Amino acid sequence: MSSISIIGLGNMASALADRALAGGNAVEIIGRDPAKAKELAGALGGATVGTAGAAPAGDIVISLGLRPMDTGQLAMARTLENTGLLMLGLVAHSVKHTNFFLDVSILS
């Protein structure tokens, strides 16, 4: 059994914590809003609440195979979210298959 700390209180955090608990792991929920963290931990059943800003339990950080990229200011988040909507629209209305993706190439 592993001890896993999930940082965040949204849908992704909830789904990851749920799967980790189902796998028999100890799960700690960490978020900026202690009341929401406690609410999520209670809804999951079996998760504990950690303290935001404190070092999470364990010493391994897993990025789920994703490579983070700095895209600039927070306002860019809206643009990135809209890219996902663009992809869904293309699949639904013109591409007609799910073997479709947008890519970012970084030239050195």
ABEGO torsion letter per residue (X at the ends): XBBBBBBEABAAAAAAAAAAAAAGBBBBBBBABAAAAAAAAAAAEGBBBBBBGBBBBEABBBAGGBBBBBAEBAAAAAAAAAAAAAAAAAAAAAAGBABBBBBBBBBX
